[in-house]
């Protein structure tokens, strides 16, 4: 279970690049496994794909504004991902406090291009002026 990620006594993993084909094959395999005597709770795991955003910093443009790539990455991490800003302590338990933009502000690459990055002299530059590209590639 630990090495495969499958949380059952017996599991079948199917690999491939096309999520539609994988889902179909998983259903076919589950149908066959259901016919095996003693098999119970047989179900194909739902195959999901997600959108991801590909942002490639333009180092020359960033250097013109006095912005290092790390600053761009920090802004992207806070806007899209999650950034731990502190830890709260409740009794003996600790919980991270995370911040990121609300979904409506991070769904569209155009909205993200308006997020400000701080330059070396404290100037605020829109993120859209420093990357080579910001796009949603095809689903994987």
Rosetta blueprint (number, residue, H / E / L):
1 X L
2 X L
3 X L
4 X L
5 X L
6 X L
7 X L
8 X L
9 X L
10 X L
11 X L
12 X L
13 X L
14 X L
15 X L
16 X L
17 X L
18 X L
19 X H
20 X H
21 X H
22 X H
23 X H
24 X H
25 X H
26 X H
27 X H
28 X H
29 X H
30 X H
31 X H
32 X H
33 X H
34 X H
35 X L
36 X L
37 X L
38 X L
39 X L
40 X L
41 X L
42 X L
43 X L
44 X L
45 X L
46 X L
47 X L
48 X L
49 X L
50 X L
51 X L
52 X L
53 X E
54 X E
55 X E
56 X E
57 X E
58 X L
59 X H
60 X H
61 X H
62 X H
63 X H
64 X H
65 X L
66 X L
67 X L
68 X L
69 X H
70 X H
71 X H
72 X H
73 X H
74 X H
75 X H
76 X H
77 X H
78 X H
79 X H
80 X L
81 X L
82 X L
83 X E
84 X E
85 X E
86 X E
87 X E
88 X E
89 X E
90 X E
91 X L
92 X L
93 X E
94 X E
95 X E
96 X E
97 X E
98 X E
99 X E
100 X L
101 X L
102 X L
103 X H
104 X H
105 X H
106 X H
107 X L
108 X L
109 X H
110 X H
111 X H
112 X H
113 X L
114 X L
115 X L
116 X E
117 X E
118 X E
119 X L
120 X L
121 X L
122 X L
123 X L
124 X E
125 X E
126 X E
127 X H
128 X H
129 X H
130 X L
131 X E
132 X E
133 X E
134 X E
135 X E
136 X E
137 X L
138 X L
139 X L
140 X L
